[in-house]
Amino acid sequence: MIELTDVSKVFTLTKDQRKIVGESKLRPKSFTAVDSISFKCESGSVFALIGPNGSGKTTTLRMIATMISPTSGTIKINDKDVSIDGRLARKSIGFMTNQTALYDRLSPYEMVKYFADLNSMDKSSFDKRCKDIFDRLNMNTFANKRIGTLSSGMKQKTSIARTIIHDPDIIVFDEPTTGLDVMTSRSIIELIRNSKDEKKTIIFSSHRMEEVQSLADDIGVIYNGKLIFSGSKVEFESLSDSNSYDDTLINLIDNS
Amino acid sequence: MSIIVSIFKKELIDVLRDRRTLMFMVVIPILITPLLVIGSIKFQEYQNKKSEQKILKIAYINESEDSLTKQLLSDQKGVKIIEGVPIDSIESYIKSDSLQGALYLGEGFLKKIKTNSSGDVKIYYKSSDLMSKSKKRMQAALDIYKEKIIAERLKQLNVDGQILEPISITDVDMATAKETLGKAIGGFIPYVLVMFIFLGAMYPAIDLGAGEKERGSLETLLSSPATKFEITMGKLLVVSLTGIVSGLVSVLGISSSLFFIDKIPVQIQETILELINPFMISSIIILMIPIAIFFASMLLSISFYARSFKEAQSLMGPLNIVIIVPLFLSLGPGMEMDHATALMPLINVGLLTKEILAGSVELIYFIETLFSLLFCAAIGIWFSVFWFKKENTIFRV
């Protein structure tokens, strides 16, 4: 379970960034990327975080994954405050973006083993889990080839295996299908569905409303750092007469 | 600790499979340093030979009745005397290299010599022409002339020539061949060593910092249970190791190249073998470790800051100068190892390496140098960890 309470993130702007953001005399020294947001993602459910570019989705997901710290507020993972023990929180998290984020000179096996080692998995648990994942994703034929030589589909499978090797309770996806072809996107959507069946907590950000419609149980809409909607899929659909999620999102933003 | 080891192992495998890193770490130092040494020695030999063999055209303008100077000048090897050149054309001929020099004896030169006063001679040459030895050859002819005249004058006065040599000096050089050679090549070795530690560490540092950012894998790594301290340390160890290997390979390259130079006498080769002893090797390695850690921490910090591979490369470029300047200073005249210079980073490396190679290193200076380098390495580690922990560095936009 993930729980955010009054979470804010304020970035200090550099001199150059201030020039871009503000007027000449009123240049702000900081920028509030996330402004006092609160929501909860329950185990076994899928939470979709949506909103336009630059609204604060990635910052929120990075705070959940403890890559960056909130300026104020509390984030709890499985009822434990991540600011107290970040390492423990990260042990229960699998993080994935649309970039495969792999090392070309390693093999899929070495890549997955590396993340298992970082998660302090013992050898027998790793061997069992690795065999299971590689069989399930049909990765055995290319397990020992260099990643740089693999097709994009094979790379995506490797990225999935890397994300779930330590069997995390929580999986965070930051725009996982952006820029990917249909076949590769499908493997990620399947991962989200399978993870939900395994009663994991899933949070993902996306611009693809058809994905949100088919996968999400709960939806959060973030705009200019503020959470302007948080509720179930049914509640989100009831906000507008239109069947289109795009229209509902645009209406929400226009009325905020 | 086990996470640092895991990161170290993974990064090492990754780096060793990278052709560009291997190129910078092993191939370039092992090929470039011998080429540099052999090439510069051969080039110097060639230039010297060419300059010795070059026939110099020297204008001889004599407005007196003296004939001895012309004869002495023509006795000089590689001199062709040109007569009849007007004095006011000398400058333009020398500038255009039609002439390499000119010797001018003014009116009344011989008369002054005969009346026991000083005859005026002007020698014209271009000091910027390094290949030309015209001044040296004209000077040599005039020196012989001078000696002859002095001898004649003393004879006339019935004075023994010994009167002009009140002191008889005998050189007794107490330096061993090892010391002389050590001090001579000792200036060159730290320069190559430090540069190759830097170059060997540079490419892996870019790849493990800015490269990871570009690939997006840094974000994934940060979401793993590894702390920022562990990630920095794992990467730092690999970058330091590549720097050390590169430095060692370059020294090996220099040492081996000395045996391929055919004109090095056996005695010098034996001295070189004497220089390469376990004490020298272990001392150099001990010095290399903190230098490599310091460079690795600085390079990694820049790499973490850079948005891309290309930006990291351009940010690291000026660092070369920062490294070269202190090493250059250590070669300067009057730069000696003392308690102050032993604490100046890189200057101390230059000075201490000379002492190590000459076999005259004092333990206190070695300890002081090591302390100063370890201090820099510790500051470097602290800074790179601090820098990596800054969100503005890692997620810089």
Interface residues (C-beta under 8 A of the other chain):
Chain A: F11 T12 T14 Q17 R62 A65 T66 M67 I68 S69 G86 R87 L88 R90 K91 I93 G94 F95 M96 T97 Q99 T100 A101 L102 Y103 R105 L106 E110 Y114 F115 D117 L118 N119 S120 R146 R162 V172
Chain B: S2 I3 S6 I7 K10 I13 D14 R17 D18 R215 G216 S217 E219 T220 L221 L222 S223 S224 P225 A226 T227 E391 N392 I394 F395 V397
